[in-house]
Amino acid sequence: MAEVRGKVRDHFYGTTAWRKFRAWYIKQHPLCEVCKRNGKLVSAYLVDHIVEIKDGGDKLSADNAQSLCCRCHAQKTAIARKKRLSGVVQPAPDAPPSSPWV
């Protein structure tokens, strides 16, 4: 693991497989998927794992990926962190699209 801005970063995010998957996915889904469901058109900058890898999510599955803007990604990450610390695991990738983090 490498350190990025004071955080430990998983080596996986530097692999060719992730970079190719991310480029492909964001090209297919250029808008934040959460904002879009809420009627807003906001550019996506990140490809997020719906169920985080550390919670057992698939690393390279389009079914476990979503394009997010920075704001939505920060909110989702904060909620996932709280759930993980409290012992609650995120739902499977087939969770209702209107609430991907519940």
KAFENUR-V671452 format. One record per residue. N is the residue number from 1. PSI is psi in radians with two decimals (NA if undefined). Layout:
BEGIN
n->N psi->PSI
n->N psi->PSI
END
This chain:
BEGIN
n->1 psi->2.46
n->2 psi->2.72
n->3 psi->2.29
n->4 psi->2.06
n->5 psi->0.77
n->6 psi->-0.01
n->7 psi->2.67
n->8 psi->2.22
n->9 psi->2.30
n->10 psi->2.36
n->11 psi->-0.52
n->12 psi->-0.67
n->13 psi->-0.14
n->14 psi->0.01
n->15 psi->2.72
n->16 psi->-0.70
n->17 psi->-0.81
n->18 psi->-0.78
n->19 psi->-0.71
n->20 psi->-0.78
n->21 psi->-0.81
n->22 psi->-0.80
n->23 psi->-0.76
n->24 psi->-0.82
n->25 psi->-0.80
n->26 psi->-0.47
n->27 psi->-0.66
n->28 psi->-0.52
n->29 psi->1.30
n->30 psi->-0.20
n->31 psi->2.64
n->32 psi->2.14
n->33 psi->-0.53
n->34 psi->-0.83
n->35 psi->-0.73
n->36 psi->-0.73
n->37 psi->-0.43
n->38 psi->0.24
n->39 psi->0.22
n->40 psi->2.51
n->41 psi->1.79
n->42 psi->2.31
n->43 psi->2.46
n->44 psi->2.49
n->45 psi->-0.24
n->46 psi->2.56
n->47 psi->2.13
n->48 psi->2.55
n->49 psi->2.09
n->50 psi->-0.94
n->51 psi->2.01
n->52 psi->2.61
n->53 psi->-0.75
n->54 psi->-0.23
n->55 psi->0.16
n->56 psi->0.14
n->57 psi->2.61
n->58 psi->2.31
n->59 psi->-0.68
n->60 psi->0.65
n->61 psi->2.26
n->62 psi->-0.43
n->63 psi->-0.33
n->64 psi->0.39
n->65 psi->2.67
n->66 psi->2.50
n->67 psi->2.31
n->68 psi->2.65
n->69 psi->2.95
n->70 psi->-0.70
n->71 psi->-0.85
n->72 psi->-0.67
n->73 psi->-0.74
n->74 psi->-0.72
n->75 psi->-0.79
n->76 psi->-0.75
n->77 psi->-0.73
n->78 psi->-0.75
n->79 psi->-0.77
n->80 psi->-0.70
n->81 psi->-0.77
n->82 psi->-0.75
n->83 psi->-0.75
n->84 psi->-0.74
n->85 psi->-0.50
n->86 psi->-0.07
n->87 psi->0.09
n->88 psi->2.25
n->89 psi->2.56
n->90 psi->2.73
n->91 psi->2.89
n->92 psi->2.81
n->93 psi->-0.27
n->94 psi->0.33
n->95 psi->2.71
n->96 psi->2.31
n->97 psi->-0.37
n->98 psi->-0.30
n->99 psi->1.27
n->100 psi->-0.19
n->101 psi->0.05
n->102 psi->NA
END
